[in-house]
């Protein structure tokens, strides 16, 4: 597959979801997709992603949209991954997730305990998400995940 085609998988809405749906039970393939430099570049260059990761105010607006959050968390692929610890771990430890977590907007958001607390309190689906044993285990296994878990639960 050419670089341009791989970037398109990450960039074009629906392509990444379609690919994930075909390999959802293959953690190694998921890891390869989420670590692929060109797929990651494509995803990070989507307008909404680029703006969300660079502008803290825009990020807050996006994650405060309860319909958007609910649609994401209730997506078939997302639900399947959340119920598959190995798949979840493959994605959580990927280059793509690392780029997202280390982005200026997400970093700033996670450092503001009041904003994190408000986000969790105003979104019961997030509380449900962090009570999922697979999510807890995967987050606690790696330093970035443990930092996020600590921020969400308020344990510094």
SULTA-V145823 format. One record per pair of residues at least 6 apart in sequence whose ideal C-beta (glycine too) atoms are under 8 Angstrom apart, sorted by the first residue. I is the first residue (numbers start at 1). J is the second residue. If there is no record, write none. Layout:
{{I/J} {I/J}}
This chain:
{{3/38} {6/36} {6/38} {6/39} {6/42} {7/38} {7/39} {7/41} {7/42} {7/45} {8/15} {8/42} {9/15} {9/16} {9/19} {9/33} {9/39} {9/42} {10/16} {10/36} {10/38} {10/39} {10/40} {10/41} {10/42} {10/43} {10/44} {10/45} {10/46} {11/42} {11/43} {11/45} {11/46} {12/42} {13/46} {16/33} {16/39} {16/43} {17/75} {17/77} {19/33} {20/30} {20/33} {20/77} {20/81} {21/76} {21/77} {23/29} {23/30} {23/33} {24/30} {24/77} {24/80} {24/81} {24/84} {24/87} {25/84} {25/87} {27/84} {27/86} {27/87} {27/89} {27/90} {28/90} {30/81} {30/87} {30/90} {30/91} {31/90} {31/91} {31/93} {31/94} {33/39} {34/40} {34/90} {34/91} {34/94} {34/95} {34/96} {34/97} {35/94} {35/95} {35/96} {36/95} {37/95} {39/96} {40/95} {40/96} {40/99} {43/49} {43/96} {44/50} {44/53} {44/96} {44/99} {44/100} {48/62} {51/58} {52/58} {52/59} {52/62} {52/105} {53/59} {53/99} {53/100} {53/103} {53/104} {53/105} {53/106} {54/103} {54/104} {54/105} {55/105} {56/104} {56/105} {56/108} {56/109} {58/105} {59/105} {59/106} {59/109} {60/109} {60/115} {62/68} {63/69} {63/109} {63/119} {64/119} {64/122} {66/123} {69/123} {69/125} {69/126} {70/125} {72/78} {73/79} {73/125} {73/129} {80/87} {81/87} {81/88} {81/91} {82/88} {82/129} {82/132} {82/134} {82/135} {83/134} {84/134} {85/134} {85/137} {85/138} {88/134} {88/135} {88/138} {89/138} {89/141} {91/97} {92/138} {92/139} {92/142} {92/145} {93/142} {97/144} {98/144} {100/106} {101/107} {101/110} {101/144} {101/148} {109/115} {109/116} {110/116} {110/147} {110/148} {110/151} {111/151} {113/151} {113/154} {113/156} {116/151} {116/152} {116/154} {117/154} {119/126} {120/126} {120/127} {120/130} {120/152} {126/152} {129/135} {130/136} {130/139} {130/149} {130/152} {130/153} {136/149} {138/145} {139/145} {139/146} {139/148} {139/149} {140/146} {140/149} {149/155} {150/156}}
